Amino acid sequence: MNRQHTLIALGMTVALVCLAGCEKPRPVSVQRGFRGTGMEVLYNRPKLDALYAKNQLPEVQSPASPDGPRAGDVYQNVQVLKDLSAGELARVMLAITQWVAPPDQSCNYCHQGDMASDALYTKVVARRMLQMTRDINTNWKSHVANTGVTCYTCHHGQQVPAQAWFIDPGPPPVHGIVADRGGKNVPAAIVGLSSLPFDPLSPFLLEANDIREQGTTAAAGSNRHSIKQAEWTYGLMVYMSNSLGVNCTYCHNTRAFGDWASSPPTRVTAWYGIRMSRALNNTYMLPLTHTLPADQRGPTGDVGKVGCGTCHRGAYKPLFGQSMLADYPELAGPRVPPSPEMAPAPVDARAATGEVAGMKSVHDSSPATMVAGKPL
């Protein structure tokens, strides 16, 4: 029996040694905090190269003169880009066919016959997406800075962004002792095939539930930050980690997750990103629910929504930080005062108060951003 135990122990040791070398080549480690804090991000070079190859910018359309008659004066029913010149509007439309429309449809994806007609739902949706794009580039610099976004940031040449998300109703109901799953206990891909809540985005990127799981009081009646609530928060964090291709230390000092003073600046950027996604979903996406055909809605009939993965697609910054906005200033924002229907939803008032406004990071705001010549 002792010999058998010895052989088993030896076999397990050999297996562990072999597993330790499973990831080849050795991951690249990028330090993001002070030494000794363990704040590092690990990257797999082949995976990084493959992801970088998928995030190359499309060909830029030749610039158009901003001079000449306004598009709103030349064409009928131009509601969003009417401040552009007629040439600039044509240029943006041509770019959109490259970014969004199927190759075999081009302009016909949104227009058929009468160019002014709103008969096709794709045109109605495109108009709202243009409003959303300008809103982001104008009012959400706290998250996108001057890099900004274009239609291509999310679409990558596809009609529907690959990582739009839908409400997950969960599996069919069961009976007996496991009937109440509590919104979890199902291996969901969005939370890394773990048993964490399988719909971790609705409470935070659609509704404004409290993300924190650490209570500030010990009283049983007032501290509602339970382990169950922490699981929902952790589900959101797993989604964000996978969406950006980073681990927790990208935004947190893991010795004190809740301490803003010792967190990297990226945590503030993410804070605004959560609120931006929530505002965009409620202002632009939900109102389109009944505009989209049934085959483009989710299992509960909801419209596809914006989340971290929609723009980031596994990269720490969308398109690895490459900006298309400099090549397409037409999408930076309106050049005339916006009409009431184009006005963005008000930003969460907490964005200008509390720990974010007073946060002073102890970290350099320009951490290492290159691995083997590739941007991180």
C-alpha positions as CSV (number, residue, x, y, z in Angstrom):
1,M,0.0,0.0,0.0
2,N,2.8,2.4,0.8
3,R,4.5,1.7,-2.5
4,Q,1.2,2.3,-4.2
5,H,0.8,5.7,-2.4
6,T,4.3,6.6,-3.4
7,L,3.7,5.9,-7.1
8,I,0.5,7.9,-7.0
9,A,2.3,10.8,-5.3
10,L,5.1,10.6,-7.9
11,G,2.6,10.5,-10.8
12,M,0.8,13.6,-9.4
13,T,4.1,15.4,-9.0
14,V,5.1,14.6,-12.6
15,A,1.7,15.7,-13.9
16,L,1.9,19.0,-12.0
17,V,5.4,19.7,-13.4
18,C,4.2,19.0,-16.9
19,L,1.1,21.2,-16.5
20,A,3.3,24.0,-15.3
21,G,4.9,24.2,-18.7
22,C,1.7,23.9,-20.7
23,E,1.6,27.5,-21.9
24,K,4.2,28.0,-24.5
25,P,6.0,30.3,-25.1
26,R,6.4,31.8,-21.6
27,P,4.0,34.6,-20.9
28,V,5.3,38.2,-21.0
29,S,4.8,40.1,-17.7
30,V,4.1,43.8,-17.7
31,Q,4.5,45.5,-14.3
32,R,1.7,48.1,-13.6
33,G,2.4,49.0,-10.0
34,F,5.1,49.3,-7.4
35,R,7.4,46.3,-6.8
36,G,6.1,43.9,-4.3
37,T,2.4,44.7,-5.0
38,G,2.1,41.9,-7.5
39,M,0.4,44.3,-9.9
40,E,1.3,42.7,-13.2
41,V,-0.5,41.8,-16.4
42,L,0.5,38.6,-18.3
43,Y,0.3,38.3,-22.1
44,N,0.7,35.3,-24.3
45,R,2.8,36.5,-27.3
46,P,1.2,34.3,-30.1
47,K,-2.3,35.2,-28.9
48,L,-1.3,38.8,-28.7
49,D,0.0,38.7,-32.2
50,A,-3.2,37.1,-33.5
51,L,-5.3,39.7,-31.8
52,Y,-3.2,42.5,-33.0
53,A,-3.6,41.3,-36.6
54,K,-7.4,41.4,-36.2
55,N,-7.3,45.0,-35.1
56,Q,-5.7,46.6,-38.1
57,L,-7.4,49.8,-39.4
58,P,-9.3,49.7,-42.7
59,E,-8.3,51.8,-45.6
60,V,-9.0,55.5,-45.1
61,Q,-11.3,57.2,-47.5
62,S,-9.9,60.2,-49.3
63,P,-10.6,63.5,-47.4
64,A,-13.4,65.7,-48.6
65,S,-13.5,69.5,-48.4
66,P,-15.4,70.9,-45.5
67,D,-16.4,73.9,-47.7
68,G,-19.4,74.2,-49.9
69,P,-23.2,73.7,-49.3
70,R,-24.2,71.9,-46.1
71,A,-25.5,68.4,-46.5
72,G,-28.8,69.3,-44.8
73,D,-29.4,71.9,-47.5
74,V,-28.5,69.7,-50.4
75,Y,-30.2,66.4,-49.4
76,Q,-33.6,65.6,-48.0
77,N,-34.1,64.1,-44.5
78,V,-30.5,64.4,-43.3
79,Q,-31.0,64.7,-39.5
80,V,-27.6,64.0,-37.9
81,L,-24.8,64.9,-40.3
82,K,-26.5,67.9,-41.8
83,D,-23.7,70.2,-40.5
84,L,-21.2,68.5,-42.9
85,S,-20.5,69.6,-46.4
86,A,-22.1,67.5,-49.1
87,G,-18.7,66.1,-49.9
88,E,-18.0,65.1,-46.3
89,L,-21.4,63.4,-46.0
90,A,-20.7,61.3,-49.1
91,R,-17.3,60.4,-47.7
92,V,-18.8,59.2,-44.4
93,M,-21.5,57.2,-46.2
94,L,-18.9,55.5,-48.3
95,A,-16.8,54.6,-45.2
96,I,-19.9,53.2,-43.5
97,T,-20.5,50.8,-46.3
98,Q,-17.0,49.5,-45.6
99,W,-17.4,49.4,-41.8
100,V,-20.9,48.0,-41.5
101,A,-22.7,47.0,-44.8
102,P,-22.4,43.6,-46.3
103,P,-20.1,43.6,-49.4
104,D,-22.9,42.6,-51.7
105,Q,-25.3,45.3,-50.6
106,S,-23.2,48.5,-50.1
107,C,-25.5,51.6,-50.0
108,N,-28.6,49.3,-50.5
109,Y,-28.2,48.0,-47.0
110,C,-29.8,51.3,-45.7
111,H,-31.1,52.9,-48.9
112,Q,-33.3,51.5,-51.7
113,G,-34.7,53.8,-54.4
114,D,-35.6,57.0,-52.6
115,M,-32.5,57.9,-50.6
116,A,-34.6,60.1,-48.3
117,S,-36.9,57.3,-47.3
118,D,-36.8,55.8,-43.8
119,A,-38.6,52.6,-44.9
120,L,-35.6,50.4,-44.2
121,Y,-35.0,49.7,-40.5
122,T,-31.3,49.7,-41.1
123,K,-31.4,53.4,-41.9
124,V,-33.3,54.2,-38.8
125,V,-30.8,52.2,-36.7
126,A,-27.8,53.8,-38.5
127,R,-29.1,57.3,-37.8
128,R,-29.3,56.5,-34.0
129,M,-25.8,54.9,-34.1
130,L,-24.4,58.1,-35.7
131,Q,-26.0,60.1,-33.0
132,M,-24.5,57.7,-30.4
133,T,-21.0,57.9,-32.0
134,R,-21.0,61.7,-31.8
135,D,-22.3,61.6,-28.3
136,I,-19.5,59.4,-27.2
137,N,-16.8,61.5,-28.9
138,T,-18.2,64.7,-27.5
139,N,-19.5,63.9,-24.0
140,W,-17.6,60.8,-22.9
141,K,-14.0,61.9,-23.2
142,S,-13.6,60.8,-19.6
143,H,-13.6,57.3,-21.0
144,V,-12.6,57.5,-24.7
145,A,-10.3,60.5,-24.3
146,N,-9.3,62.0,-27.7
147,T,-9.0,58.5,-29.3
148,G,-12.7,58.4,-29.8
149,V,-14.8,55.9,-31.7
150,T,-16.2,55.3,-35.1
151,C,-18.7,52.7,-36.4
152,Y,-15.8,50.4,-37.2
153,T,-14.7,50.3,-33.5
154,C,-17.7,48.0,-32.7
155,H,-18.7,46.6,-36.1
156,H,-15.3,45.6,-37.6
157,G,-17.0,45.1,-41.0
158,Q,-20.0,43.2,-39.6
159,Q,-23.7,44.3,-39.7
160,V,-24.1,43.5,-36.0
161,P,-21.2,43.9,-33.5
162,A,-19.9,40.5,-32.5
163,Q,-19.9,41.2,-28.8
164,A,-23.2,43.0,-28.3
165,W,-24.9,41.3,-25.3
166,F,-28.4,40.2,-24.6
167,I,-30.3,39.5,-21.4
168,D,-29.8,35.8,-20.5
169,P,-33.0,34.1,-19.2
170,G,-31.0,31.1,-18.1
171,P,-31.8,27.4,-18.8
172,P,-35.3,26.0,-18.6
173,P,-36.7,25.7,-15.1
174,V,-36.1,22.6,-13.1
175,H,-37.9,21.1,-10.1
176,G,-36.7,19.8,-6.8
177,I,-33.9,20.9,-4.5
178,V,-32.0,22.7,-7.3
179,A,-35.1,24.6,-8.6
180,D,-34.0,28.0,-7.3
181,R,-30.6,28.7,-9.0
182,G,-30.5,32.2,-7.7
183,G,-29.5,33.5,-11.1
184,K,-26.4,31.5,-11.2
185,N,-25.0,27.9,-10.9
186,V,-25.0,27.5,-14.7
187,P,-21.6,27.4,-16.6
188,A,-22.1,30.6,-18.6
189,A,-19.5,31.7,-21.2
190,I,-19.8,35.4,-20.3
191,V,-18.4,34.6,-16.8
192,G,-15.7,32.2,-18.0
193,L,-17.8,29.1,-17.8
194,S,-18.0,29.5,-14.0
195,S,-21.1,29.1,-11.8
196,L,-21.3,32.9,-11.2
197,P,-24.5,34.7,-12.2
198,F,-25.2,34.0,-15.9
199,D,-26.6,37.5,-16.6
200,P,-24.0,39.7,-14.8
201,L,-24.5,42.8,-17.0
202,S,-28.1,43.7,-16.7
203,P,-27.8,44.9,-13.1
204,F,-24.9,47.2,-13.9
205,L,-24.8,48.1,-17.6
206,L,-28.6,48.4,-17.9
207,E,-29.6,49.2,-14.3
208,A,-27.7,51.2,-11.8
209,N,-27.2,48.6,-9.0
210,D,-24.4,49.0,-6.5
211,I,-21.2,47.3,-7.7
212,R,-19.3,47.3,-4.5
213,E,-19.4,44.2,-2.3
214,Q,-17.6,45.6,0.8
215,G,-19.8,47.1,3.4
216,T,-18.7,49.9,5.7
217,T,-20.7,48.9,8.7
218,A,-20.9,45.8,10.8
219,A,-24.5,46.1,11.9
220,A,-26.5,43.1,10.6
221,G,-29.5,45.2,9.7
222,S,-27.7,47.9,7.7
223,N,-24.9,46.0,5.9
224,R,-26.5,44.7,2.8
225,H,-23.3,43.8,1.0
226,S,-23.6,40.1,1.1
227,I,-21.6,37.2,-0.4
228,K,-24.4,36.8,-3.0
229,Q,-24.0,40.4,-4.0
230,A,-20.3,39.9,-4.3
231,E,-20.8,37.1,-6.8
232,W,-22.7,39.5,-9.1
233,T,-19.9,42.0,-8.8
234,Y,-17.3,39.3,-9.5
235,G,-19.3,38.1,-12.6
236,L,-19.1,41.7,-13.9
237,M,-15.4,41.8,-13.2
238,V,-14.7,38.5,-15.0
239,Y,-16.6,39.8,-18.0
240,M,-14.6,43.1,-18.0
241,S,-11.3,41.1,-17.6
242,N,-12.1,38.9,-20.6
243,S,-13.3,41.9,-22.6
244,L,-10.0,43.7,-22.2
245,G,-7.7,40.7,-22.1
246,V,-6.3,41.8,-18.7
247,N,-6.4,40.6,-15.1
248,C,-7.6,42.3,-12.0
249,T,-4.4,44.2,-11.4
250,Y,-5.0,46.3,-14.5
251,C,-7.5,48.4,-12.5
252,H,-6.9,47.3,-8.8
253,N,-4.3,46.9,-6.2
254,T,-5.3,43.5,-5.0
255,R,-4.1,44.2,-1.4
256,A,-7.0,46.7,-1.2
257,F,-9.6,46.3,-3.9
258,G,-11.7,49.1,-2.6
259,D,-9.0,51.7,-2.0
260,W,-9.1,54.3,-4.8
261,A,-5.9,56.0,-3.6
262,S,-3.8,53.0,-4.4
263,S,-5.6,52.0,-7.6
264,P,-4.1,52.7,-11.1
265,P,-5.7,55.5,-13.2
266,T,-7.3,52.8,-15.4
267,R,-9.8,52.2,-12.6
268,V,-11.2,55.7,-13.1
269,T,-11.4,55.1,-16.8
270,A,-13.3,51.9,-16.2
271,W,-15.6,53.6,-13.7
272,Y,-16.7,56.1,-16.5
273,G,-16.9,53.2,-19.0
274,I,-19.5,51.4,-16.9
275,R,-21.6,54.5,-16.7
276,M,-21.1,55.3,-20.4
277,S,-22.3,51.8,-21.4
278,R,-25.3,52.2,-19.1
279,A,-26.2,55.6,-20.5
280,L,-25.8,54.4,-24.1
281,N,-27.9,51.3,-23.6
282,N,-30.8,53.3,-22.0
283,T,-30.6,56.3,-24.4
284,Y,-29.9,54.6,-27.7
285,M,-30.2,50.9,-27.6
286,L,-33.4,50.2,-25.7
287,P,-35.6,52.6,-27.8
288,L,-34.6,50.5,-30.9
289,T,-36.0,47.3,-29.5
290,H,-39.1,47.2,-31.7
291,T,-37.3,48.8,-34.7
292,L,-35.1,45.7,-35.1
293,P,-36.6,42.5,-36.6
294,A,-37.2,39.6,-34.3
295,D,-34.2,37.6,-35.6
296,Q,-31.9,40.3,-34.4
297,R,-33.3,40.4,-30.8
298,G,-32.3,38.2,-27.9
299,P,-34.1,35.2,-26.3
300,T,-36.2,37.6,-24.2
301,G,-36.9,39.9,-27.1
302,D,-34.4,42.5,-26.1
303,V,-32.1,44.5,-28.4
304,G,-28.4,43.9,-28.4
305,K,-26.6,46.2,-26.0
306,V,-23.3,47.9,-25.5
307,G,-20.7,46.5,-23.1
308,C,-16.9,46.5,-22.6
309,G,-16.4,43.7,-25.1
310,T,-18.4,45.4,-27.8
311,C,-15.6,47.9,-28.4
312,H,-12.6,46.3,-26.8
313,R,-13.0,42.8,-28.3
314,G,-10.2,41.4,-26.1
315,A,-7.8,44.3,-26.4
316,Y,-6.9,46.5,-23.5
317,K,-7.9,49.5,-25.7
318,P,-10.1,49.3,-28.7
319,L,-8.0,48.7,-31.8
320,F,-5.0,48.7,-29.5
321,G,-5.3,52.5,-29.0
322,Q,-5.2,53.4,-32.7
323,S,-7.5,56.3,-33.4
324,M,-9.6,56.6,-36.4
325,L,-11.2,59.9,-35.3
326,A,-8.3,62.0,-36.7
327,D,-9.1,60.5,-40.1
328,Y,-12.8,61.0,-39.7
329,P,-13.3,64.3,-37.9
330,E,-16.9,64.3,-39.3
331,L,-17.8,61.9,-36.4
332,A,-16.1,63.9,-33.7
333,G,-19.3,65.9,-32.9
334,P,-21.8,68.3,-34.4
335,R,-20.4,71.6,-35.7
336,V,-23.7,73.3,-35.0
337,P,-25.7,73.4,-31.7
338,P,-27.4,70.0,-31.4
339,S,-31.2,69.7,-31.8
340,P,-33.1,68.5,-28.7
341,E,-33.5,65.0,-30.1
342,M,-29.7,64.7,-30.4
343,A,-29.0,65.8,-26.8
344,P,-27.3,63.0,-24.7
345,A,-28.7,61.7,-21.4
346,P,-27.4,63.4,-18.3
347,V,-24.3,61.9,-16.9
348,D,-24.5,60.2,-13.4
349,A,-24.1,63.1,-10.9
350,R,-21.8,60.9,-8.9
351,A,-19.2,61.3,-11.6
352,A,-18.3,64.7,-10.3
353,T,-18.4,63.8,-6.6
354,G,-17.1,61.3,-4.1
355,E,-14.0,59.2,-4.4
356,V,-13.5,59.6,-8.1
357,A,-13.3,63.4,-8.1
358,G,-10.9,63.3,-5.1
359,M,-8.9,60.3,-6.2
360,K,-5.1,60.8,-6.5
361,S,-3.4,57.8,-7.8
362,V,0.1,56.9,-6.5
363,H,0.9,55.3,-9.9
364,D,2.4,56.8,-13.0
365,S,-0.4,57.5,-15.5
366,S,1.8,56.2,-18.3
367,P,2.7,52.6,-17.4
368,A,4.6,50.2,-19.7
369,T,2.6,50.0,-23.0
370,M,4.7,47.8,-25.2
371,V,5.4,44.1,-25.4
372,A,7.9,42.9,-28.0
373,G,7.2,45.9,-30.1
374,K,3.5,45.6,-30.0
375,P,1.3,48.1,-28.1
376,L,-0.4,47.0,-24.9
